[in-house]
Amino acid sequence: MKHKRDFKELERRRLEGAKLLSRGKSKSEVARELGVARQTVAVWERRLAEGGKEALKRGKLGRPRQIDAEQERELGKALMAGALATKKPLHCASRLFAALIGLPGPACRACGIAGQDSPVA
């Protein structure tokens, strides 16, 4: 079973580390108390110096969006129109679209698409 990260707890630990550092504790003491590597505390200390406590808060996760909300709506409409025009399921329209623009993806008998081995970049 894959271990799930508790991002709120990780952020709380970084902020606790900042508090301990501000009280004059050494990086080694903070690391021992919080159960992290001294180098991790050094990174927290540097981020704290550069951007304050805000720099220790959790940032956005995942890959940055490549299209804006309007483009996403238009793409959804185009995919739905394609699915209706071909009388195939919506997943087929999205796979056909991906194949048209050269993105590799899985095979789909219903779509008539052969699988491609290379992963999406």
N, C-alpha and C positions, 0 to 999 in steps of 0.2 A: 504494500500500500504506500502510495506517495505521501510524503509529509506535507501538509498544508501550512503555509506561513500565515502567522497572525500579524498582519501589517500594523494594526493598531498597537499591539504589544511591542513590536519592534520600534515603532515611533516613540512609545512611552519610555522604552529603555534608552533610546538616544537622548530624549529630553531629561531623563533622570541622570544620565551621564553628564550632560551639560550643567545640571544643578550641582553635581558633585565636584566637577572641575571648577565651577565658580566659587565653591567653598574652599578651594585651595588644595584639594586632594590631587595626588600625582596620577599620571596616566596609568601606571601600574596598579595603584590602589583601586582606581575606578574600574579597570579591567577585571581585577579579581572579584570585586564586589558584584559586578553585573554579569560575570561569566563570559566575557568576550576577550578577544586578543588585544594586547596593548596597541598594536597597529590600528585596530578598529577605532579605539579611543582617540588616537592621533588624528585619524581622518575626521572624527566628530569635532575635535578641537579646531582643526583647520577650517571646517565648514562653518563652525560657530563664529570664528574670527572673521570670516569673509562675509557671512550673511546673517548672523544672529540666529536666534532660535528658529526662525522661519526656514533657514537652510537645513535644519535637522528634521523638518516635517516631511512626510511621505509625498513624493512627487507623483506625477501621472504615470500610470502603468501602461504597458503595451506599445505597439508601434504607432507612431503619429499618423493621423488621418491623411490620406492622399487626396481626398475630394471633400468639398464642403457639403453642407446639408442640402442645398438646392441641387447640386450635381447628383447626390445620392437619390433624391426624389425622382429626378429625371431618369436615372439609370433604372430604378425600380419600375417606372412606367414603361420604359423600353423593354425590359425583361418580361413584364406581364404581357405587353402587346405581342412580343415574340412567341410567348407560350400560347397565347390565344390563336395567333396566326398559324402556328404549326400544329395546333391541337395536341401538344405534348405537355407533360408536367412542367411546372415552373423550374424545377432543378435542371431540366433539360435545356431550357432557354439560357440559364446562367452558364451552364457548361458549354453550350454552343457559342455563347458570347466570348467566353474565356478562350476557346479554341480559335475563334476568329482573330482575336488580338494576340494570339501566340502564347498564352499562358498554359503551362502544362497542367494536367489534372487527371483525375481517375477516368477509367473507361466507363461507358454507360451504354448498355445495349439499347435501351429505349431511345437514346439520343442518336445512336449511330456513331459514337465517338470511341476511337481506339485509345487505350490508356497510354500515357506518356510517363517515362521513368523519372525524368528530372524534376526535382522539387521546385515549387514556386519560389522565386527569389524575392 
